[in-house]
Amino acid sequence: MPELPEVETMVRGIRPALLGRTIVRASLSHIDVLRGVTRPRLLRILTGATIHDVTRRAKHGVIHLERYRFVLQPGMTGNLLIYDRALAAAESKYAVLRAQLDSGVEFVFRDVRRIGTLLLLDERGWARYDAGLGPEPLDPGLTVEAFAERLRHSRAAIKKVLMDQRRLVGIGNIYANEALFRAGIDPSKPAHRVSAEAWPRLFQHTQRLLRAAIDSEGTTFRDYRTGTGQPGSFQLELMVYERQGEPCRRCGTRLAGTHDIDGRITVFCHRCQG
Protein backbone atom coordinates (compact mmCIF):
# COMPACT_ATOMS: atom_id res chain seq x y z
CA MET A 1 0.00 0.00 0.00
CA PRO A 2 -0.47 2.29 -1.82
CA GLU A 3 -0.50 0.39 -5.12
CA LEU A 4 -1.42 1.47 -8.64
CA PRO A 5 -5.09 2.33 -7.95
CA GLU A 6 -4.25 4.35 -4.85
CA VAL A 7 -1.44 6.34 -6.48
CA GLU A 8 -3.55 6.92 -9.59
CA THR A 9 -6.36 8.22 -7.39
CA MET A 10 -4.02 10.52 -5.47
CA VAL A 11 -2.54 11.89 -8.70
CA ARG A 12 -5.99 12.56 -10.13
CA GLY A 13 -6.94 14.32 -6.90
CA ILE A 14 -3.96 16.67 -6.76
CA ARG A 15 -3.44 17.32 -10.48
CA PRO A 16 -6.08 20.04 -10.97
CA ALA A 17 -4.67 22.10 -8.09
CA LEU A 18 -1.02 21.69 -9.17
CA LEU A 19 -1.16 22.00 -12.93
CA GLY A 20 0.34 25.28 -14.12
CA ARG A 21 1.01 26.56 -10.61
CA THR A 22 4.31 27.86 -9.26
CA ILE A 23 5.83 26.68 -5.98
CA VAL A 24 6.54 29.82 -3.95
CA ARG A 25 8.18 28.07 -1.01
CA ALA A 26 8.92 24.54 0.14
CA SER A 27 10.08 22.82 3.32
CA LEU A 28 11.23 19.32 4.21
CA SER A 29 11.05 18.04 7.79
CA HIS A 30 13.23 14.91 7.41
CA ILE A 31 15.96 13.87 5.00
CA ASP A 32 15.62 10.09 5.39
CA VAL A 33 13.03 10.03 2.59
CA LEU A 34 15.46 11.52 0.04
CA ARG A 35 17.23 9.42 -2.57
CA GLY A 36 20.06 10.89 -4.63
CA VAL A 37 19.39 14.51 -3.74
CA THR A 38 20.20 16.72 -0.75
CA ARG A 39 17.64 18.83 1.07
CA PRO A 40 19.24 22.18 0.01
CA ARG A 41 19.29 21.18 -3.66
CA LEU A 42 15.74 19.82 -3.63
CA LEU A 43 14.30 22.92 -1.97
CA ARG A 44 16.31 25.24 -4.22
CA ILE A 45 14.98 23.60 -7.38
CA LEU A 46 11.40 23.34 -6.12
CA THR A 47 11.19 26.96 -5.02
CA GLY A 48 10.07 29.07 -7.94
CA ALA A 49 9.46 26.06 -10.19
CA THR A 50 6.34 25.84 -12.33
CA ILE A 51 4.47 22.53 -12.45
CA HIS A 52 3.88 21.48 -16.08
CA ASP A 53 2.19 18.16 -15.44
CA VAL A 54 1.35 15.58 -12.75
CA THR A 55 1.30 11.92 -13.75
CA ARG A 56 1.66 8.43 -12.35
CA ARG A 57 4.26 5.82 -13.28
CA ALA A 58 4.06 2.47 -11.50
CA LYS A 59 3.54 3.28 -7.79
CA HIS A 60 5.04 6.76 -8.16
CA GLY A 61 3.52 10.19 -8.44
CA VAL A 62 5.55 12.26 -10.90
CA ILE A 63 5.56 16.06 -10.84
CA HIS A 64 6.93 17.45 -14.10
CA LEU A 65 9.02 20.59 -13.71
CA GLU A 66 10.77 22.42 -16.56
CA ARG A 67 14.00 20.40 -16.41
CA TYR A 68 13.30 17.81 -13.73
CA ARG A 69 10.92 15.09 -12.63
CA PHE A 70 10.08 15.21 -8.94
CA VAL A 71 9.21 11.59 -8.16
CA LEU A 72 7.27 10.69 -5.01
CA GLN A 73 6.87 7.06 -3.99
CA PRO A 74 4.36 6.86 -1.12
CA GLY A 75 5.60 3.51 0.20
CA MET A 76 3.46 1.96 2.92
CA THR A 77 2.05 5.03 4.64
CA GLY A 78 2.57 7.98 2.30
CA ASN A 79 -0.10 10.30 0.93
CA LEU A 80 -0.09 13.08 -1.68
CA LEU A 81 -2.52 15.71 -0.44
CA ILE A 82 -3.87 19.14 -1.27
CA TYR A 83 -5.00 21.63 1.38
CA ASP A 84 -6.86 24.87 0.70
CA ARG A 85 -6.68 25.81 4.38
CA ALA A 86 -4.15 25.90 7.19
CA LEU A 87 -3.09 22.45 8.42
CA ALA A 88 -4.24 21.37 11.87
CA ALA A 89 -1.55 20.31 14.35
CA ALA A 90 -2.27 16.61 13.79
CA GLU A 91 -2.00 17.11 10.01
CA SER A 92 1.29 18.96 10.31
CA LYS A 93 2.86 16.26 12.48
CA TYR A 94 3.54 13.86 9.62
CA ALA A 95 3.83 16.42 6.81
CA VAL A 96 7.29 15.53 5.52
CA LEU A 97 7.24 17.85 2.50
CA ARG A 98 5.19 21.01 2.24
CA ALA A 99 4.98 23.14 -0.89
CA GLN A 100 3.04 26.40 -0.96
CA LEU A 101 1.66 27.28 -4.39
CA ASP A 102 1.03 30.71 -5.87
CA SER A 103 -2.70 29.97 -5.73
CA GLY A 104 -2.60 29.76 -1.92
CA VAL A 105 -3.10 26.00 -2.00
CA GLU A 106 -0.57 23.80 -0.19
CA PHE A 107 0.71 20.49 -1.54
CA VAL A 108 1.78 18.05 1.19
CA PHE A 109 3.59 14.72 1.14
CA ARG A 110 2.44 13.09 4.37
CA ASP A 111 4.15 9.91 5.56
CA VAL A 112 3.50 8.55 9.05
CA ARG A 113 6.34 6.00 9.06
CA ARG A 114 8.56 7.74 6.48
CA ILE A 115 8.90 4.62 4.36
CA GLY A 116 8.22 6.56 1.16
CA THR A 117 10.94 8.11 -0.99
CA LEU A 118 11.48 11.36 -2.87
CA LEU A 119 13.70 11.59 -5.95
CA LEU A 120 14.66 14.53 -8.15
CA LEU A 121 15.75 13.40 -11.61
CA ASP A 122 16.77 15.29 -14.72
CA GLU A 123 15.41 14.02 -18.03
CA ARG A 124 18.32 11.64 -18.58
CA GLY A 125 18.07 10.30 -15.03
CA TRP A 126 14.33 9.82 -15.41
CA ALA A 127 14.81 7.93 -18.68
CA ARG A 128 17.22 5.52 -16.96
CA TYR A 129 14.90 5.10 -13.99
CA ASP A 130 11.85 4.56 -16.18
CA ALA A 131 13.68 1.98 -18.30
CA GLY A 132 14.15 -0.19 -15.21
CA LEU A 133 10.40 -0.47 -14.71
CA GLY A 134 8.08 -2.92 -16.42
CA PRO A 135 5.06 -1.99 -18.54
CA GLU A 136 1.86 -0.55 -17.12
CA PRO A 137 -0.82 -3.25 -16.70
CA LEU A 138 -3.51 -0.88 -18.02
CA ASP A 139 -1.51 0.27 -21.03
CA PRO A 140 -3.84 -0.15 -24.04
CA GLY A 141 -0.89 -1.52 -25.98
CA LEU A 142 -0.22 -4.36 -23.55
CA THR A 143 -1.47 -7.64 -25.00
CA VAL A 144 -2.14 -10.88 -23.18
CA GLU A 145 0.78 -12.41 -25.09
CA ALA A 146 3.19 -9.71 -23.91
CA PHE A 147 1.82 -9.96 -20.37
CA ALA A 148 2.38 -13.71 -20.24
CA GLU A 149 5.80 -13.48 -21.87
CA ARG A 150 7.06 -11.10 -19.16
CA LEU A 151 5.91 -13.38 -16.32
CA ARG A 152 5.85 -16.99 -17.45
CA HIS A 153 9.57 -17.85 -17.56
CA SER A 154 10.28 -17.42 -13.84
CA ARG A 155 10.51 -20.34 -11.44
CA ALA A 156 9.39 -18.10 -8.56
CA ALA A 157 5.83 -18.23 -7.22
CA ILE A 158 3.40 -16.50 -9.55
CA LYS A 159 2.32 -14.13 -6.77
CA LYS A 160 5.89 -12.96 -6.28
CA VAL A 161 6.45 -12.59 -10.03
CA LEU A 162 3.23 -10.59 -10.42
CA MET A 163 4.55 -8.06 -7.89
CA ASP A 164 8.01 -7.75 -9.51
CA GLN A 165 8.09 -4.13 -10.71
CA ARG A 166 10.73 -4.96 -13.31
CA ARG A 167 8.27 -7.30 -15.03
CA LEU A 168 4.98 -5.45 -14.52
CA VAL A 169 4.41 -2.33 -12.46
CA GLY A 170 1.85 -1.18 -9.96
CA ILE A 171 0.72 -4.44 -8.35
CA GLY A 172 1.47 -5.09 -4.70
CA ASN A 173 0.21 -7.50 -2.08
CA ILE A 174 -3.45 -6.50 -2.05
CA TYR A 175 -4.10 -6.71 -5.77
CA ALA A 176 -1.86 -9.75 -6.32
CA ASN A 177 -3.96 -11.69 -3.79
CA GLU A 178 -7.15 -10.51 -5.42
CA ALA A 179 -6.14 -11.02 -9.06
CA LEU A 180 -4.93 -14.58 -8.44
CA PHE A 181 -8.14 -15.47 -6.62
CA ARG A 182 -10.30 -14.09 -9.40
CA ALA A 183 -8.23 -15.98 -11.98
CA GLY A 184 -8.39 -19.23 -9.97
CA ILE A 185 -4.60 -19.61 -9.73
CA ASP A 186 -2.70 -20.99 -6.74
CA PRO A 187 -0.46 -18.09 -5.63
CA SER A 188 2.37 -20.48 -4.73
CA LYS A 189 2.50 -22.09 -8.18
CA PRO A 190 5.79 -21.37 -10.02
CA ALA A 191 5.11 -18.95 -12.85
CA HIS A 192 6.59 -21.28 -15.45
CA ARG A 193 4.01 -23.92 -14.47
CA VAL A 194 0.97 -21.69 -14.90
CA SER A 195 -1.06 -23.21 -17.73
CA ALA A 196 -1.48 -21.54 -21.10
CA GLU A 197 -5.22 -21.35 -20.45
CA ALA A 198 -4.72 -19.45 -17.18
CA TRP A 199 -2.73 -16.50 -18.58
CA PRO A 200 -5.67 -14.85 -20.39
CA ARG A 201 -7.75 -15.17 -17.21
CA LEU A 202 -5.04 -13.57 -15.09
CA PHE A 203 -4.53 -10.77 -17.62
CA GLN A 204 -8.23 -9.97 -17.88
CA HIS A 205 -8.91 -10.17 -14.15
CA THR A 206 -5.87 -8.04 -13.33
CA GLN A 207 -7.05 -5.28 -15.64
CA ARG A 208 -10.68 -5.47 -14.47
CA LEU A 209 -9.58 -5.45 -10.84
CA LEU A 210 -7.33 -2.41 -11.20
CA ARG A 211 -9.97 -0.46 -13.12
CA ALA A 212 -12.63 -1.28 -10.53
CA ALA A 213 -10.31 -0.23 -7.70
CA ILE A 214 -9.59 3.09 -9.42
CA ASP A 215 -13.32 3.66 -9.87
CA SER A 216 -13.69 3.10 -6.10
CA GLU A 217 -10.77 5.49 -5.39
CA GLY A 218 -8.57 2.76 -3.96
CA THR A 219 -8.49 0.55 -0.88
CA THR A 220 -8.29 2.09 2.60
CA PHE A 221 -7.45 0.03 5.67
CA ARG A 222 -5.35 2.47 7.69
CA ASP A 223 -3.36 5.39 6.27
CA TYR A 224 -4.30 5.71 2.62
CA ARG A 225 -6.35 8.75 1.60
CA THR A 226 -7.19 10.26 -1.78
CA GLY A 227 -5.55 13.52 -2.86
CA THR A 228 -8.37 15.43 -1.19
CA GLY A 229 -8.13 13.48 2.06
CA GLN A 230 -11.01 11.03 1.66
CA PRO A 231 -10.78 7.24 2.16
CA GLY A 232 -11.20 4.85 -0.75
CA SER A 233 -13.95 2.24 -0.77
CA PHE A 234 -12.60 -0.79 -2.65
CA GLN A 235 -11.96 -2.59 0.65
CA LEU A 236 -15.68 -3.40 0.52
CA GLU A 237 -15.11 -5.39 -2.69
CA LEU A 238 -12.13 -7.50 -1.62
CA MET A 239 -12.64 -11.23 -1.93
CA VAL A 240 -9.63 -12.59 -0.02
CA TYR A 241 -7.17 -9.98 1.23
CA GLU A 242 -7.20 -9.75 5.07
CA ARG A 243 -10.02 -12.33 5.19
CA GLN A 244 -7.96 -15.36 6.27
CA GLY A 245 -10.08 -17.72 8.38
CA GLU A 246 -13.32 -16.40 6.92
CA PRO A 247 -15.49 -18.34 4.45
CA CYS A 248 -14.77 -17.96 0.74
CA ARG A 249 -17.40 -15.75 -0.86
CA ARG A 250 -17.61 -18.14 -3.80
CA CYS A 251 -17.63 -21.63 -2.29
CA GLY A 252 -17.76 -21.23 1.49
CA THR A 253 -14.40 -22.94 2.14
CA ARG A 254 -12.40 -21.37 4.98
CA LEU A 255 -9.76 -19.08 3.46
CA ALA A 256 -6.15 -19.93 4.26
CA GLY A 257 -3.39 -17.46 5.03
CA THR A 258 0.37 -17.93 4.77
CA HIS A 259 3.56 -15.86 4.92
CA ASP A 260 5.62 -18.57 3.22
CA ILE A 261 5.48 -17.25 -0.35
CA ASP A 262 7.13 -13.85 0.02
CA GLY A 263 7.01 -12.94 3.71
CA ARG A 264 3.77 -11.00 3.31
CA ILE A 265 0.31 -12.36 4.00
CA THR A 266 -1.10 -14.40 1.14
CA VAL A 267 -4.77 -15.31 1.45
CA PHE A 268 -6.32 -17.88 -0.86
CA CYS A 269 -9.00 -20.54 -1.24
CA HIS A 270 -7.84 -24.15 -1.50
CA ARG A 271 -10.91 -25.06 -3.54
CA CYS A 272 -11.21 -22.11 -5.91
CA GLN A 273 -7.46 -21.84 -6.50
CA GLY A 274 -6.52 -25.49 -6.50
C-alpha positions in Angstrom: 0.0 0.0 0.0 -0.5 2.3 -1.8 -0.5 0.4 -5.1 -1.4 1.5 -8.6 -5.1 2.3 -7.9 -4.2 4.4 -4.8 -1.4 6.3 -6.5 -3.5 6.9 -9.6 -6.4 8.2 -7.4 -4.0 10.5 -5.5 -2.5 11.9 -8.7 -6.0 12.6 -10.1 -6.9 14.3 -6.9 -4.0 16.7 -6.8 -3.4 17.3 -10.5 -6.1 20.0 -11.0 -4.7 22.1 -8.1 -1.0 21.7 -9.2 -1.2 22.0 -12.9 0.3 25.3 -14.1 1.0 26.6 -10.6 4.3 27.9 -9.3 5.8 26.7 -6.0 6.5 29.8 -4.0 8.2 28.1 -1.0 8.9 24.5 0.1 10.1 22.8 3.3 11.2 19.3 4.2 11.1 18.0 7.8 13.2 14.9 7.4 16.0 13.9 5.0 15.6 10.1 5.4 13.0 10.0 2.6 15.5 11.5 0.0 17.2 9.4 -2.6 20.1 10.9 -4.6 19.4 14.5 -3.7 20.2 16.7 -0.8 17.6 18.8 1.1 19.2 22.2 0.0 19.3 21.2 -3.7 15.7 19.8 -3.6 14.3 22.9 -2.0 16.3 25.2 -4.2 15.0 23.6 -7.4 11.4 23.3 -6.1 11.2 27.0 -5.0 10.1 29.1 -7.9 9.5 26.1 -10.2 6.3 25.8 -12.3 4.5 22.5 -12.4 3.9 21.5 -16.1 2.2 18.2 -15.4 1.4 15.6 -12.7 1.3 11.9 -13.8 1.7 8.4 -12.3 4.3 5.8 -13.3 4.1 2.5 -11.5 3.5 3.3 -7.8 5.0 6.8 -8.2 3.5 10.2 -8.4 5.6 12.3 -10.9 5.6 16.1 -10.8 6.9 17.5 -14.1 9.0 20.6 -13.7 10.8 22.4 -16.6 14.0 20.4 -16.4 13.3 17.8 -13.7 10.9 15.1 -12.6 10.1 15.2 -8.9 9.2 11.6 -8.2 7.3 10.7 -5.0 6.9 7.1 -4.0 4.4 6.9 -1.1 5.6 3.5 0.2 3.5 2.0 2.9 2.0 5.0 4.6 2.6 8.0 2.3 -0.1 10.3 0.9 -0.1 13.1 -1.7 -2.5 15.7 -0.4 -3.9 19.1 -1.3 -5.0 21.6 1.4 -6.9 24.9 0.7 -6.7 25.8 4.4 -4.1 25.9 7.2 -3.1 22.4 8.4 -4.2 21.4 11.9 -1.5 20.3 14.4 -2.3 16.6 13.8 -2.0 17.1 10.0 1.3 19.0 10.3 2.9 16.3 12.5 3.5 13.9 9.6 3.8 16.4 6.8 7.3 15.5 5.5 7.2 17.8 2.5 5.2 21.0 2.2 5.0 23.1 -0.9 3.0 26.4 -1.0 1.7 27.3 -4.4 1.0 30.7 -5.9 -2.7 30.0 -5.7 -2.6 29.8 -1.9 -3.1 26.0 -2.0 -0.6 23.8 -0.2 0.7 20.5 -1.5 1.8 18.0 1.2 3.6 14.7 1.1 2.4 13.1 4.4 4.1 9.9 5.6 3.5 8.5 9.0 6.3 6.0 9.1 8.6 7.7 6.5 8.9 4.6 4.4 8.2 6.6 1.2 10.9 8.1 -1.0 11.5 11.4 -2.9 13.7 11.6 -6.0 14.7 14.5 -8.2 15.8 13.4 -11.6 16.8 15.3 -14.7 15.4 14.0 -18.0 18.3 11.6 -18.6 18.1 10.3 -15.0 14.3 9.8 -15.4 14.8 7.9 -18.7 17.2 5.5 -17.0 14.9 5.1 -14.0 11.8 4.6 -16.2 13.7 2.0 -18.3 14.1 -0.2 -15.2 10.4 -0.5 -14.7 8.1 -2.9 -16.4 5.1 -2.0 -18.5 1.9 -0.6 -17.1 -0.8 -3.3 -16.7 -3.5 -0.9 -18.0 -1.5 0.3 -21.0 -3.8 -0.1 -24.0 -0.9 -1.5 -26.0 -0.2 -4.4 -23.5 -1.5 -7.6 -25.0 -2.1 -10.9 -23.2 0.8 -12.4 -25.1 3.2 -9.7 -23.9 1.8 -10.0 -20.4 2.4 -13.7 -20.2 5.8 -13.5 -21.9 7.1 -11.1 -19.2 5.9 -13.4 -16.3 5.9 -17.0 -17.4 9.6 -17.9 -17.6 10.3 -17.4 -13.8 10.5 -20.3 -11.4 9.4 -18.1 -8.6 5.8 -18.2 -7.2 3.4 -16.5 -9.5 2.3 -14.1 -6.8 5.9 -13.0 -6.3 6.4 -12.6 -10.0 3.2 -10.6 -10.4 4.5 -8.1 -7.9 8.0 -7.7 -9.5 8.1 -4.1 -10.7 10.7 -5.0 -13.3 8.3 -7.3 -15.0 5.0 -5.5 -14.5 4.4 -2.3 -12.5 1.9 -1.2 -10.0 0.7 -4.4 -8.4 1.5 -5.1 -4.7 0.2 -7.5 -2.1 -3.5 -6.5 -2.1 -4.1 -6.7 -5.8 -1.9 -9.8 -6.3 -4.0 -11.7 -3.8 -7.2 -10.5 -5.4 -6.1 -11.0 -9.1 -4.9 -14.6 -8.4 -8.1 -15.5 -6.6 -10.3 -14.1 -9.4 -8.2 -16.0 -12.0 -8.4 -19.2 -10.0 -4.6 -19.6 -9.7 -2.7 -21.0 -6.7 -0.5 -18.1 -5.6 2.4 -20.5 -4.7 2.5 -22.1 -8.2 5.8 -21.4 -10.0 5.1 -18.9 -12.8 6.6 -21.3 -15.4 4.0 -23.9 -14.5 1.0 -21.7 -14.9 -1.1 -23.2 -17.7 -1.5 -21.5 -21.1 -5.2 -21.4 -20.4 -4.7 -19.5 -17.2 -2.7 -16.5 -18.6 -5.7 -14.9 -20.4 -7.8 -15.2 -17.2 -5.0 -13.6 -15.1 -4.5 -10.8 -17.6 -8.2 -10.0 -17.9 -8.9 -10.2 -14.2 -5.9 -8.0 -13.3 -7.0 -5.3 -15.6 -10.7 -5.5 -14.5 -9.6 -5.4 -10.8 -7.3 -2.4 -11.2 -10.0 -0.5 -13.1 -12.6 -1.3 -10.5 -10.3 -0.2 -7.7 -9.6 3.1 -9.4 -13.3 3.7 -9.9 -13.7 3.1 -6.1 -10.8 5.5 -5.4 -8.6 2.8 -4.0 -8.5 0.6 -0.9 -8.3 2.1 2.6 -7.4 0.0 5.7 -5.3 2.5 7.7 -3.4 5.4 6.3 -4.3 5.7 2.6 -6.4 8.7 1.6 -7.2 10.3 -1.8 -5.6 13.5 -2.9 -8.4 15.4 -1.2 -8.1 13.5 2.1 -11.0 11.0 1.7 -10.8 7.2 2.2 -11.2 4.8 -0.7 -14.0 2.2 -0.8 -12.6 -0.8 -2.7 -12.0 -2.6 0.6 -15.7 -3.4 0.5 -15.1 -5.4 -2.7 -12.1 -7.5 -1.6 -12.6 -11.2 -1.9 -9.6 -12.6 0.0 -7.2 -10.0 1.2 -7.2 -9.7 5.1 -10.0 -12.3 5.2 -8.0 -15.4 6.3 -10.1 -17.7 8.4 -13.3 -16.4 6.9 -15.5 -18.3 4.4 -14.8 -18.0 0.7 -17.4 -15.8 -0.9 -17.6 -18.1 -3.8 -17.6 -21.6 -2.3 -17.8 -21.2 1.5 -14.4 -22.9 2.1 -12.4 -21.4 5.0 -9.8 -19.1 3.5 -6.1 -19.9 4.3 -3.4 -17.5 5.0 0.4 -17.9 4.8 3.6 -15.9 4.9 5.6 -18.6 3.2 5.5 -17.2 -0.3 7.1 -13.8 0.0 7.0 -12.9 3.7 3.8 -11.0 3.3 0.3 -12.4 4.0 -1.1 -14.4 1.1 -4.8 -15.3 1.5 -6.3 -17.9 -0.9 -9.0 -20.5 -1.2 -7.8 -24.1 -1.5 -10.9 -25.1 -3.5 -11.2 -22.1 -5.9 -7.5 -21.8 -6.5 -6.5 -25.5 -6.5 
